Amino acid sequence: MSNETWKPEVFERLFHNNPDPWGFESRPYELQKLSRVLECLPAAPIFFAVELGCAIGVGTLALAQRCGRVLAFDASENALAIAGRRCEGQAHVSFLKAFLPADYPVAEAAGCDLVLISELLYFLSPKDIRRLADMVMESLKSEGHILIVNWTGQTDTPCTGYEAAEHFIRACREKHWIPELSEQGKGYRIDRLSRSGTSSVNTVSSGEGA
């Protein structure tokens, strides 16, 4: 397992060879996970959400039904083209090509009240996870939320899902962003952070894993 952040060319090849390499549109695991992620969104109105690693936009379209504005990033042009077609007609949704953390546009994301990072962090090195955490916190409103989702099965990525989540949460704790919800599903974990949350742990049954 390499400790280096995966390069954008890797994701470009994945989406070139298969328009839905992880089965976002069809796998029971992905569909159940997305349903639970939406249930874990903060109860307060979401005026401006930022989604990191939007892939082909399945989650983006669902998120758009709950948010006043959505800015979604991905490193793959192929994925973004599909996501753009999926969200056609959603005037409050925009997409941006960005390789994270290097291209994280703090200015464009400034003032958001939610950042969603689903199954992205474990593709990054521990150092880059910390860099991304700092950028995310800088762009959020003080009353905002961060929602991270991580696969907990075996990987060949720089970090496991558990490690990635802990690296991110540790960086956030240093600036007083702490988990207010931590939940273990079948094959994934969800953590929601805020500046003044209180931690609670829930375990749920999800759809199929790998």
Buried (B, 14 or more C-beta within 10 A) or exposed (E): EEEEBBEBEEBBBBBBEEBBBBEBEEBEBBBBBBEBBBEBBBEEEBBBBBBBBBBBBBBBBEBBEBBEBBBBBBBBEBBBBBBBEBBEEBEEBEBBEBBBBEEBBEEBBEEBBBBBBBBBBBBBBBBBBBBBBBBBBEBBBEEBBBBBBBBBEEBEBBBBBEBBBBBBBEBBEEEEBBBBBBBBBBBBBBBBBBBEBEEEEEEBEBBEBE
